[in-house]
Amino acid sequence: MEMETTISLLDIRPIIPELTLICVGLILILLDLIVKKKEIVAVVGIAGTLVALFGTYKLYGFYEPQVAFGGMFVLDGYANFFKLIFFLNIILTICISMKYMKIEKASFGEYYSLLMFSTTGMMIMASAADLIVLYLGLELMALSTYILVGLMRKKPRSNEAAIKYFFLGAFSSAFLLYGISLTYGLTGTTSLSGIAESLNALNIIGSPITYLGLIFMIVAFGFKIALVPFHMWAPDVYEGAPTSITAFMSVGPKAAGFAVLGRVLFDAFPAMQGQWASILIPMAVLTMAAGSIIALAQTNIKRMLAYSSIAHAGYMLLGIIAGTHEGLTSMVNYLMIYLFMNIGAFAIVIMLRREGFQGEDLEDYMGLSKSHPLASFLMLIFMFSLAGIPPTAGFIGKFYVFMEVINAGYVYLAIIAVVFSVISAFFYLRIVMYMYMKDPKQEVTLTTSPTMSIALAITAMMILIFGIFPSILLNLVRYSILG
Amino acid sequence: MEDIIYNQLGYSILSWTVFIPVIGAVFLLFIRSESAIRWTTLLFTILTLFVSFPLLGNFDKTTYKMQFVERSEWIPSWGINYFIGIDGISILFLFLTTILAILCVLVSWKSVEGKVREFHMAILTMEAGMLGVFVALDFFLFYIFWEAMLIPMFLLIGVWGGKNRVYAAIKFFLYTLIGSVLMLVGIVVLYFAGGKTLDILALANAQYPFTLQCWLFLAFFAAFAVKVPMFPVHTWLPDAHTEAPTAGSVILAGVLIKMGAYGFLRFSMPMFPDATQYFSGPIMVLSIIAIIYGALICFAQKDFKRLIAYSSVSHMGFVTLGLFALNTQGIEGGILQMINHGVITGAMFLMIGIIYERTHTRVIAEYGGFAKLVPWYAGFFLILTFASIGLPGTNGFIGEFLIIFAAFKAKMIFGVLAATGIILGAGYMLWLYQRIFFQDANPDYEASGHHPVRDLGFREVITLLPLFVFVFWIGLYPNAFLDYMHASVEHLLQQVNATAVAGNENVIAKYLTEIF
């Protein structure tokens, strides 16, 4: 088989969104030197992202598979939908960070360009059809995120988080490389579809070495997604990182991890579905269990949301376990909904932060509804959505995943999942309870800004719209992934 | 589709009935003055009742078919429709809900002082949710309403409730949620078993293997039994009822707990006829336990409101006993008894709320001699007591009579035990009446004491009157209500009995050995 070695100009077209974002990131670094007000950098960042977003879908539509670099990079509906998630993630994150980073005295222009680079990494991951490209994207994302986590240089907590994240991240990268090299050694290719073909042709499906390569890769992705037992870093990092970065990380890298997990398992190892499902099932159960149960004991809201996001990863994993493209669709659908509810919840957490007041204890939420009825109501929507109570979107996300996992014959997994979702409902309810049913211990003033209001309005509206008219989202996600 | 009659009226009457309260709730956001909020809410609840009135006149009592049906695509990729309609079973609950909602607003006029807007928004969304549950003909739509209702109810108990409100609210929420999510799994399984549809009527017409029926029946039972609540899972009820504000207790007792029994009627029985027959015995036993155990516990209560709450456990035991006797009298009596219980216990909680506003205590021992202090109140309460006991002439008699009749028909011993429950009921209610209204008066509440107690005011009489009308209307001329349900109940029984195949016993035995 002759490989196309020359890269024609046409080949570059599918990566224009990534290139745009890289350019925006570089421009932001320059801009940071010229302008004093960091808000301008942020607004330019949002504008640049919007350009990339509109450019992507204007140029290519949503579901028109394109390949570049000799098939190493694909732009299909799956990648496109993930890119939409990443775009929304970065825009909402910038919206909620502007004032907050100032309060944290960490308002550097680099912050925004690092967000861009990290997002570019995620986009490359979503489009990767080759393990090398995948690794490239993963490292770009990870390295940028390590810095973002440690951005509050003067705070030991932030430093600790960054170092912890870095070491464990590097460790997981090693696992990934080991897995890649094992697979490459067996199949002689790093292309995902090539691996699937060779596994068949060489008749090594289920051989111990193939198995080992697969397991190593799952470990690495599991680390990014924060699946139990590779979740240990998550609470510490989520707590130590600037809250806006916590919001960013709880969605972006997690979604990117799911993107590659889905891509690798479905494209490279479709023949080993039984094997990888049997690895993922105990992981999903443990993830839901640990996330839901340990979250009960938390008194810091960032840690609580960290465990909650671990639990949510468990539900999403069910979509992959289902092993069908419908299941994959349900996982992607869940991610999109999770994006809105999680960033919305973190936005409220950020609003509580002000000069000289952390606002991270659950008790700080006591009686919030008395002084800030609107913010409390929004938080109520986010909490009920995270708990999966209709008519919020969180329910639609869970329903779709349960539907697919039951359709695939795993009724017991659905039962386990709903039981844990009831356990997790308790700690979401507790926030609502603190806000609405307790008397305030101290005066809490909220830090607001126009962009923050925009982010809150978008997230809350999307949760209600997708909850009541789920077809809007379902049609889009099904069209992108199922064609 | 043969089982439905599309909306006979020129406009979507059911949608308006369900969503007018939602419009009202949104409307309240823009009103500042507290009294304006109260009046607007009252107006919207009354409007809802008026909008639904044409349903009564145009309802065709001769058919079991779903009427006033509206159907439009909602989530086409899952085959889920916005599909609503009512039959002879749901129409009565619809009116029970709309009427009780008005009374809830009236009774909260003075007693709710903090967060008035939020309170009334919660009441209105609650009303919409309850109406939605009774009209939904698509399982997904049903589940959305069923669960969405939890949010305002959680807030009603937790924000405006009594001393232990937070505990009660969370207990209520988690109990109902765990039941509901198990049902959710059941719904999804049913979705695939019934040919990728959640159309309730289509699902009811399909046939399912016996083992599947049993599992699904149990999954649904988890949700409905918690809601009713049936004997082992009733413990949330006393807490929730006791701690909820008056309006919350009225909604809980009046409508919310009826939804469980309604679920049995609408889903479990027609969809899983074989499992229904199989499980009817054990469920009747649980019902009997609920009747007697609930009544006995009432004797031990020191708290006025808690006593009435436990009496609900006992009364709902009658309802499930009637339903699972699986004969015409039982089901009709069960439905009627649900309405009765909504009326009687609803009124009872209203009256407790009224007296609590004056005395600020619910401890029975602190009352006494109130017949002299508040003679009108005592009179009204006496009527309710008799209705609750089931004295002929009141509505309670009709419902309990039909149920006991059905129980005897099903099995002699059930009838005997249920009748014992009625005697116990008379015991605790009369004893309660004696302790509160007779005996020596508590000097605190004497006319010259610390807290002079007023008798019923005009607003309060207006609040109570509609329910007393129903007490006697149903009591003296039950056919006005039974007529609505005859055709539907008949059809339901056909569904339950038709598919029951002889020779199930073997399957059951095999099934049991599989499990244990």
Chai-1 contact restraints between the chains, C-beta under 6 A:
chainA,res_idxA,chainB,res_idxB,connection_type,confidence,min_distance_angstrom,max_distance_angstrom,comment,restraint_id
A,F384,B,I151,contact,1.0,0.0,6.0,A-B,restraint_1
A,I389,B,E147,contact,1.0,0.0,6.0,A-B,restraint_2
A,P390,B,I144,contact,1.0,0.0,6.0,A-B,restraint_3
A,P390,B,E147,contact,1.0,0.0,6.0,A-B,restraint_4
A,P390,B,A148,contact,1.0,0.0,6.0,A-B,restraint_5
A,P391,B,I144,contact,1.0,0.0,6.0,A-B,restraint_6
A,P391,B,A148,contact,1.0,0.0,6.0,A-B,restraint_7
A,F402,B,V188,contact,1.0,0.0,6.0,A-B,restraint_8
A,M403,B,V188,contact,1.0,0.0,6.0,A-B,restraint_9
A,I406,B,V188,contact,1.0,0.0,6.0,A-B,restraint_10
A,I406,B,V189,contact,1.0,0.0,6.0,A-B,restraint_11
A,N407,B,F192,contact,1.0,0.0,6.0,A-B,restraint_12
A,A414,B,V185,contact,1.0,0.0,6.0,A-B,restraint_13
A,I415,B,V185,contact,1.0,0.0,6.0,A-B,restraint_14
A,V418,B,V181,contact,1.0,0.0,6.0,A-B,restraint_15
A,V418,B,V185,contact,1.0,0.0,6.0,A-B,restraint_16
A,V422,B,L177,contact,1.0,0.0,6.0,A-B,restraint_17
A,V422,B,I178,contact,1.0,0.0,6.0,A-B,restraint_18
A,V422,B,V181,contact,1.0,0.0,6.0,A-B,restraint_19
A,A425,B,L177,contact,1.0,0.0,6.0,A-B,restraint_20
A,L429,B,I170,contact,1.0,0.0,6.0,A-B,restraint_21
A,M433,B,V166,contact,1.0,0.0,6.0,A-B,restraint_22
A,Y436,B,V159,contact,1.0,0.0,6.0,A-B,restraint_23
A,M437,B,G158,contact,1.0,0.0,6.0,A-B,restraint_24
A,M437,B,V159,contact,1.0,0.0,6.0,A-B,restraint_25
A,M437,B,V166,contact,1.0,0.0,6.0,A-B,restraint_26
A,P470,B,I75,contact,1.0,0.0,6.0,A-B,restraint_27
A,S471,B,I75,contact,1.0,0.0,6.0,A-B,restraint_28
A,L474,B,S77,contact,1.0,0.0,6.0,A-B,restraint_29
A,R478,B,S77,contact,1.0,0.0,6.0,A-B,restraint_30
